[in-house]
Amino acid sequence: MRPDLDTDPGLPARDSMTIPLALMRTTVVLAFAGLGVGFWLFQVAQHEKFAELAENNHQRTIALSAPRGAMFDRDGRRLVENRYSLNISLVREQVEDLDATVETLSDVAGVPLAALEAVIERHRRDPPYRPTVLIRDASLAQVAAVAAHGIELPGLFVQQLPTRHYPTNEVGAHLFGYVGEVSDAQLASAAFENVRSGTVVGKSGIEQTYNRLLMGTDGARQVVVDSLGREIETLGEEAPLEGRQLQLTLDYDLQEAAEAAFKVAGFDGAAVVLEPDTGEVLVFASVPAFDPNEFAMGIDGETWGALNSDARLPLNNRALQNRYPPGSIFKIAMAVAALEEGIVDPDHKVVCNGGGFFYGSFRQCLTSHGTLDMREALERSCNTYFYSLGEQMEIDQIHHWATALGLGELSGIDLPFEVQGLVPSTAWKREARGEPWYPGETISVAIGQGQVTVTPLSLAVMMATVANGGTRVTPHLLKAVNEGNGFVPVPRPVPRSEVELSPETMSAVTDGLWYVVNRNGTGRRSRLEGRDVIGKTGTAQVISLQGREAAGDEKRFRDHGWFVFAAPAHAPEIAGVVFGEHNDQSGLSAEIAKHIIETYFAKKDGLLRPVLPLPSTPQLVPPVVPPVVVAANHTH
Amino acid sequence: MLERRLYRHIDWLLLGAVVMLCAIGVTMIYSTTYDPTAGVAGPQVRTQLGALVLGFIAFAVLLVVDYRWLSDSWVTIFGGLLAMLAYVLLFGVVDGGAQRWIGLGFFNLQPSEFARIVVALGLATVLYHRRWALQTPVGWLMVVGIVGAPALLIYQQPDLGTAVTLLPVAFAILLFAGLRLRYVAILVALAILITPVAWTYGLQDYQRQRITSFLDPELDPEGAGWQQRQARITVGSGGPLGKGFLQGTQSQYKFLPVAHNDFIFSVFAEEQGFLGVVFALGLYLFVILRGLDAARLAKDRLGTYLVVGIMFGFAFQVIYNIAMSAGLAPVKGLTLPLMSAGGTSVIATLAAFGLVLNVRMRRFTN
């Protein structure tokens, strides 16, 4: 028998247990009530919020990039396409130590750490589950290295992405433009509504103008992932829709011929060739160019820096981004203005004694031309003749007709970054300078100097307008769009303006320009037997005669040489311009034009294409180009 | 030893509730370890079933043996526990940075799980026999020794969570043994004073991090705060009615770590919803209150002390784990008794209930 310790009088009575027992029960019941309330808050009151969080946890929408639309030339030749590249991407959410991961990747893939960090920094604000492309267009060796280090590199994976490919490399680069990740500034603009950060968009050229057509629609795949981000099942998939295919007005044979001719000639410049009746652009070249393929994978800082600091300015689109004095080319506009205003008739004669006095000062001509009519004045490019026209005309009359021919105006071409030239007028002078126009200034304008500036593109428009009898067509590059059911032509843009040039004017100007090429004129280097090429040379001086003597023969002070042309003379099929930067002689520009024209007719007639001579002197030192200097009052 | 008439006094209701909780546990272990591609559940289900068999054997043994007999041999049992804990520290199986197990080949035994019963038995016996224990320094020394020695050994493993669960056991028994409220006040004051010291010297970095991230989960969304955040998402997304058996996206896609173990109640809440939670909470509350009844009915103070120690320790662990499973308490490696996968935990818990029923069953014996 055990001692009954419970009834020992020294201890609290058994009844006293009711208090701690009650205390304990109360504590437990309260705690459970608290738990019940807690679960009620989460499961009932805030259920919606947590249900959404749970869904975000395990469901992902993965964007499937749409390939951009391909581009073809007018003959259906494929000029811009896509290829699939391997990209190494990272999902930040799945990476515990971002710095270590990036360092390891830099090590195994042989990519500079700073470049990777820059990419990470750029995408810092993206949602952490969205893949960031760290290495675009990875080599197979890089992909293999990443796969081999898979365990040390969680959150990295290899993605196949459609990537822009330009099989022609540098040819047509300024025309096609290039692509790149959409910038913050673009994202803020209306044209890029609904575009996600990181999307590849057009940044220049056709790629930019028709970005909306070319872009296509990204697809999406809805997947279930586990906590490690592994895809477990696909809930649904919307296939990406390739962008529209574009057919351009471009004639790749001519484009190639033009750029090859510049290479052989050994100077930089621009060439634009239009179909005068329609405004279709057959050639659009700016030399030197860049390789748009380098942008397609996201251009690295080094290449970008090199392109920007290159003294030859390869990113500069000389055909429409720069203004130059037209020099003697402007005499075509003067002739048209004088004839249409009835100031003179084509047979009006002027005596040239190597220059003359106008408004009290002597104005020089290249030589003593003797007595000439207007056709001969165009042929010989006689300054004295056009000084005398300038003396008889109001600046606003000149402005009116130059504008009708597209000078000092935007051409409206479907390419970005076009700048506007200038043909002065009394209104312009009042607004810009707050001064009246002095008639003496008209004398300089008459030979394309003074304040007159043009873009090469606007001179091509002028030639097309002169060739078609007064319709200022809008140069354009888009011919047809394929929405999936074959190419459908797009409506031609309406002409910017229309005047009817009288038959007399047309015949006089055509004759004059025919002489330039086919008699002893300044453009005889573009003469083609039986093709009736018409044309006009011009020189844009970058420095005055006096300054030139001081500067010596340094290349960056040499003149720019112009040549505008059309052919055949009485029913022109092509019209255009060749601009030779610092080539010193407009005749060299005429040679390039000749090669283009010859190629055009050879192709049309199914003949052998002309072959260029090998370059006589290989270009060893790239010339240094200063910003365009507009100066001097000398021309020939 | 076991007389036939004792059967009549077995608390079948309590036993039934315990069995039901075990069944829910097995079902949830099945769900959390289910592999949809293979169509089978993980090996943990089989292990749990085996542990349940062993557990009910232990339950039966501790039901049949008179608790007073166990009390008489408490020194041997206590010595055995300390020996096992010491053995673990020296030769135990290491897993996840801790040394907690004795490898038995087919099974890893975790001796610390038995510490609660043994401490309850020891304290109950000592305080039952030495009525003035709480008024003498020697008595206090014994109390501190019985709780402190195993706690220290367990803390060394390291396993702060399990060591801490000894405190509610001791507290409950001391309260019933006449611990003056002023001592309770002193203890609370001491605890408050010790907190900053313990914070600096007593806790590991990861433990401090768990507490800070509990106070503000956003501080560390990738690390310690992650589990807590995921626990809340798991519970909250379950909603009033739950996503259904095997349908919990949080557990099936492994967003919740050790779902079959420490976070089993989160998964239960996700798949069975608030309705299921209320049912399970009700079962646990019933088990605890019904268990405490045995303390009131016990024939002697020894039985009372034993029951309150065991039941309050059980209640503490249940409440803490369920709070943690909803992200309402810092993450601590504490299992949910009766439901979590864990062999030793199941055996020890069922053995403890054997003792509780033992006490209740023998209320009329001499």
Interface residues (C-beta under 8 A of the other chain):
Chain A: M1 R2 D4 L5 D6 D8 G10 L11 P12 R14 S16 M17 T18 P20 L21 L23 M24 R25 V28 V29 A31 F32 L35 G36 G38 F39 W40 F42 Q43 V44 Q46 H47 K49 F50 A51 L53 A54 E55 N57 H58 E96 V224 V225 D226 S227 L228 I232
Chain B: R68 Y128 H129 R131 W132 A172 L175 F176 G178 E222 Q230 R232 I233 T234 V235 G236 S237 G238 G239 P240 T249 Q250 Y253 K254 F255 A269 G273 F274 V277 V278 L281 Y284 L285 I288 L289 L292 A295 R296 D300 R301 L302 T304 V308 F312 A315 I319 I322 A323 A326 L328 N366
